[in-house]
Amino acid sequence: MEYLIGVGLALAVCVFAMLTGFDRDRVFYPLLSTVIATYYILFAVIGSSPAALASECLVATGFLVLAVTGFKNNLWLIVTALAAHGVFDFFHHVFIQNPGVPAWWPGFCLSFDVLAAGFLAVLLIRSSKFASPL
């Protein structure tokens, strides 16, 4: 069920952004990627785990660097970051033991991230202007 909800919510967010014009600005998907990268930090705080917090901050920093680099240089890096975060969600528990992560989160976030990455990829393919650097 978490996969279905993740797909549905990602579709709703991306379509809403397209219909309202939020995604006309290059910053929308990098900002989305930034927010997504910080959720595991929140879960580490909820789980009261300093070790998980340190690990999650380190991982989030990598995704934040990708978000900034993608925003400044090439939005295809954002597609990569979103898709990579989705894959990371699936294997997260293997690398980091974070007691605050809800059992349903990895499937939800995997499906959300991959669909958002696909949606952005379609936008980039359809509009080379959208993908161009600043």
CORWO-V438868 format. One record per pair of residues at least 4 apart in sequence whose ideal C-beta (glycine too) atoms are under 7 Angstrom apart, sorted by the first residue. I is the first residue (numbers start at 1). J is the second residue. D is the distance in whole Angstrom. If there is no record, write none. Layout:
BEGIN
i->I j->J d->D
i->I j->J d->D
END
This chain:
BEGIN
i->1 j->5 d->6
i->2 j->6 d->6
i->2 j->104 d->4
i->2 j->107 d->4
i->2 j->108 d->4
i->3 j->7 d->6
i->3 j->107 d->5
i->3 j->111 d->5
i->4 j->8 d->6
i->5 j->9 d->6
i->5 j->108 d->6
i->6 j->10 d->6
i->6 j->107 d->7
i->6 j->108 d->4
i->6 j->109 d->7
i->6 j->110 d->7
i->6 j->111 d->3
i->6 j->112 d->4
i->7 j->11 d->6
i->7 j->111 d->5
i->7 j->115 d->5
i->8 j->12 d->6
i->9 j->13 d->6
i->9 j->112 d->6
i->10 j->14 d->6
i->10 j->111 d->7
i->10 j->112 d->4
i->10 j->115 d->4
i->10 j->116 d->5
i->11 j->15 d->6
i->11 j->115 d->6
i->12 j->16 d->6
i->13 j->17 d->6
i->14 j->18 d->6
i->14 j->116 d->6
i->14 j->119 d->4
i->15 j->19 d->6
i->16 j->20 d->6
i->17 j->22 d->4
i->17 j->23 d->4
i->17 j->28 d->6
i->18 j->23 d->5
i->22 j->28 d->5
i->23 j->28 d->5
i->23 j->29 d->7
i->23 j->123 d->7
i->26 j->71 d->6
i->26 j->75 d->7
i->27 j->31 d->5
i->27 j->71 d->6
i->28 j->32 d->6
i->29 j->33 d->6
i->29 j->75 d->7
i->29 j->78 d->5
i->29 j->120 d->5
i->30 j->34 d->6
i->30 j->67 d->5
i->30 j->70 d->6
i->30 j->71 d->4
i->30 j->78 d->5
i->31 j->35 d->7
i->32 j->36 d->6
i->32 j->116 d->6
i->33 j->37 d->6
i->33 j->63 d->7
i->33 j->67 d->4
i->33 j->78 d->6
i->33 j->81 d->5
i->33 j->82 d->6
i->34 j->38 d->7
i->34 j->64 d->6
i->34 j->67 d->5
i->36 j->85 d->6
i->36 j->113 d->6
i->37 j->60 d->5
i->37 j->63 d->4
i->37 j->64 d->6
i->37 j->85 d->7
i->38 j->42 d->7
i->38 j->60 d->6
i->39 j->43 d->6
i->40 j->44 d->6
i->40 j->56 d->4
i->40 j->59 d->7
i->40 j->60 d->7
i->40 j->98 d->6
i->40 j->101 d->7
i->41 j->45 d->7
i->41 j->53 d->7
i->41 j->56 d->5
i->41 j->57 d->6
i->41 j->60 d->6
i->42 j->46 d->6
i->43 j->47 d->6
i->43 j->98 d->5
i->43 j->100 d->4
i->43 j->101 d->5
i->44 j->49 d->5
i->44 j->52 d->4
i->44 j->53 d->4
i->44 j->56 d->5
i->44 j->98 d->5
i->44 j->100 d->6
i->45 j->53 d->6
i->45 j->100 d->7
i->46 j->100 d->4
i->47 j->52 d->6
i->47 j->98 d->6
i->47 j->99 d->4
i->47 j->100 d->3
i->49 j->53 d->6
i->49 j->98 d->6
i->49 j->99 d->6
i->49 j->100 d->7
i->50 j->54 d->6
i->51 j->55 d->7
i->52 j->56 d->6
i->52 j->96 d->6
i->52 j->97 d->6
i->52 j->98 d->4
i->53 j->57 d->6
i->54 j->58 d->7
i->55 j->59 d->6
i->55 j->96 d->5
i->56 j->60 d->6
i->56 j->96 d->7
i->56 j->98 d->7
i->57 j->61 d->6
i->59 j->63 d->7
i->60 j->64 d->6
i->61 j->65 d->6
i->62 j->66 d->7
i->63 j->67 d->6
i->63 j->81 d->6
i->63 j->85 d->6
i->64 j->68 d->7
i->65 j->69 d->6
i->66 j->70 d->6
i->66 j->77 d->6
i->66 j->81 d->4
i->67 j->71 d->6
i->67 j->78 d->7
i->67 j->81 d->6
i->68 j->72 d->6
i->69 j->73 d->6
i->69 j->77 d->6
i->70 j->74 d->6
i->70 j->75 d->6
i->70 j->77 d->3
i->70 j->78 d->4
i->70 j->81 d->6
i->72 j->133 d->7
i->72 j->134 d->7
i->73 j->77 d->7
i->73 j->133 d->5
i->74 j->131 d->7
i->74 j->133 d->6
i->75 j->79 d->7
i->75 j->120 d->7
i->75 j->124 d->6
i->75 j->130 d->7
i->75 j->131 d->5
i->76 j->80 d->6
i->76 j->124 d->6
i->76 j->131 d->7
i->77 j->81 d->6
i->78 j->82 d->6
i->78 j->120 d->6
i->79 j->83 d->6
i->79 j->117 d->5
i->79 j->120 d->5
i->79 j->121 d->5
i->79 j->124 d->7
i->80 j->84 d->6
i->81 j->85 d->6
i->82 j->86 d->7
i->82 j->113 d->5
i->82 j->116 d->5
i->82 j->117 d->4
i->82 j->120 d->7
i->83 j->87 d->7
i->83 j->113 d->7
i->83 j->114 d->6
i->83 j->117 d->4
i->84 j->88 d->6
i->85 j->89 d->6
i->85 j->113 d->5
i->86 j->109 d->7
i->86 j->110 d->5
i->86 j->113 d->3
i->86 j->114 d->4
i->86 j->117 d->7
i->87 j->91 d->7
i->88 j->92 d->6
i->89 j->106 d->5
i->89 j->109 d->4
i->89 j->110 d->4
i->89 j->113 d->7
i->90 j->106 d->6
i->90 j->110 d->5
i->91 j->95 d->7
i->92 j->96 d->6
i->92 j->106 d->6
i->93 j->106 d->7
i->101 j->105 d->5
i->104 j->108 d->6
i->105 j->109 d->6
i->106 j->110 d->6
i->107 j->111 d->6
i->108 j->112 d->6
i->109 j->113 d->6
i->110 j->114 d->6
i->111 j->115 d->6
i->112 j->116 d->6
i->113 j->117 d->6
i->114 j->118 d->6
i->115 j->119 d->6
i->116 j->120 d->6
i->117 j->121 d->6
i->118 j->122 d->7
i->119 j->123 d->7
i->120 j->124 d->6
i->121 j->125 d->6
i->122 j->126 d->6
i->123 j->127 d->6
i->123 j->130 d->6
i->124 j->130 d->6
i->124 j->131 d->4
i->128 j->132 d->7
END
